[in-house]
């Protein structure tokens, strides 16, 4: 009797093809969201490696760091999906991903792809400062302290004087995070607004890649 591996019809293997191994190279600020989506959908053919979220404070370092991770892993996976947007790289990250034949998330930054790139662009909110779940959780480490506001509070007007509100783009329903975001708005002297985005285009793009 033939084994499962030899069961064919007209030369085609009848077994369901295993999904291609996919490596996700992500910003550390997206780790919780990516892992939540993997668990939700059972995408166990994906592996995740994260780069430090603090790279966003020096965006010129993002492209070489991502490139190094791609070249380090490209021979071990069928495909690689880079979970960054442009993120201040001025198009360099997209150009490098194109050169290396890997996919990059669409959009200028995470605020856009969480809300939906087209919807975000249509708002044209030039006087809004944004937080995500990650930034609400890490406000001091990624906003307050890097800008020196813990040491030089007089800089607050220089950095935030042209903003009129803080918009919290919430990925989850979390009262504690909402309270943190509201407190951040108060510290910055900005009106508070909350929008529930869920995972936005991140979920859409990951589902598309999972099905390829």
N, C-alpha and C positions, 0 to 999 in steps of 0.2 A: 504494500500500500504506500503511495507516495506521501512524503512528509508535507507539512504545511508550506514549506518553502518552495515546493515543486507543484503545488496546486495552481494550474494556469488554465485560462481559456483563450485560445487563439494567441498563445505566447505571452499573455499578460499575467502578472502575479495578482492573485485574487486577494491577498492580504491588504488591509488598509495601510497605505503608506504612512510611515512615521513622520511627524512634522519636522521640518528642518530645525537644526539647533540655531538659536538666535541669541546673540549677546546684546544686552542693553548697556550702553555706556551713558551714565546719567549724572547730572548735577546732584550733589548730595542733598540739595534743598528739595528734591523730588523723591527721595528714597521712600518715605512713608506712603506716598500716593502710588508709586509704581508697585511696591510690594502689596498694597491693598488691592490693586487691580489684578495682579497675578493671582492672589488668593481667591478673589471673587470669581475669576474665570477659569481657574485651574490651568493656567499657562505654565506647566512645568517643563516645557521645552525651552524656556527662556532662562538665561542666567543674567544676573545684574552685577555690575561693578560701578561704584560711584566715585567721583572725584570730589574734593573738598568744596563745599558750598562757598567758602570764603574766597574762592577764585573770582567771584563776581566783584570783589573790591579791586581786583587787578585784571580786568578783562583781556588785556593783551597776553596774559598767560594761558587763557582758556584754549585757544587753538593748538599751541604746541603740546599741551597736556593731553588733550583729546586725541591728537594725532599719534602721540606715543602709545596710548592705550589701544588704538585701532591697529597699529602695526605690530604691537606685541601679541595681539590675539587673533589677527585675521586668518591665520592658518588653521585655527582650531574650531572655527564656526562656519556654518553655511552662509550666514548673513549677520550683519551688525547694524543696529539701529541706535543712533546717537540722540539721546534725550536732553538736548539743549535746544534753545532757539538761537537767534543770532547773538543775543546776550552781550551786546556792546563790542562785538568783534569786527564790526564794519564790513561784513560780508566775507571775511577771511575764513571763518569756520565753514560756511557753506561751500566756498571754493575748494577747501581742503577735503571735505566730505565727498564732493563731486569727483575730485581727482582720485580718491581712494575707493570710489564706488560704493559708498555707504549712504544710508538715508539719514536726514536730519529733520527734526521737528520744524514745522512751518511757523513763522512768526518772529517778531522782534524780541520778545521776552516772555517770561512765564505768565505775566499778568494777561497778556494778549491771548495765549493759547488756553489758559484756564477759562476766560470769559468767552472765548471764540474769537479768532483773529479778525474776522470781518465785523463782528459786533463791537469789538473793542475799538477798532479803527474808526467806526462810524460815530462813536461818542465824541472824539476829539477833545478829550478832557485834559487840557493843558495845565490846569491849576489843581489837579488831584494828585495826591501822594498815595501809593498803593501798598497794602500788605496782603500777603497770602497766609495760610495757616502756619507755614514754616516761619515767616517773618514776624507774625504775631507772637509765636513761641520764642523766637530768638531776637527780639527787638533790640535789646541792649547790646548783644554781641555783634549784630550785623548792621545796626543803624546808629544807636546812641553813642557807643564807645568808639567805633571807627571814625566818626565825624568829630570826635573830641568833645562832645557836648557834656560828658561827665566831668571834664576838666575845665571847659571854657563855655559855660552856658550862654555867654554873650554872643556866641556864634549862631544861636538859634534863629535869629531874625535873618541873618545872611543866607542860611541854608533853606529856610522854610517860609520866608516872608512872602514869596510869590504864590504859595499854595493857599487855597481856601478850605480844603477838606481832606480828610484821610478816608480812603475807600478800602474797606476790608473785603477782599474777594475770598469768601469762605468756601473751602473744599468740603468741609464737614459741618454737621450741626453739633457744635461744642460750646456750651455756655462759658466755660472757663477761658477758652481762646477768644471768644467774643469780648469778654471782660478785659483781657489783656490788650486787645486791639483798641478798645474804647479808651483804656488808660493811656495807651500810646498817643492817641489823638489828643487827649487832654494835655499831655506833656508837651506836645508840639504846638498847642494852641490852635488846633484845627477842628472844624466841624466833623462829626463822625457819621459815616455811612457804611452800611453792610449790605453786600450782595452775595447771595448763595450761587456759586457757579458749579459746584461739584467738580469733577475732574476735567470737564470741558473737552477741548480738542486732544488733550493727552490721552483720554480714554478712547476717543475715535481713532487716533493714529496708531495706538498700540493694538487695538482690535484689528485694524487693517493689516498691520505687520504680522500679527499672529496668524492670520488666515492665508498668508502668501505661501 
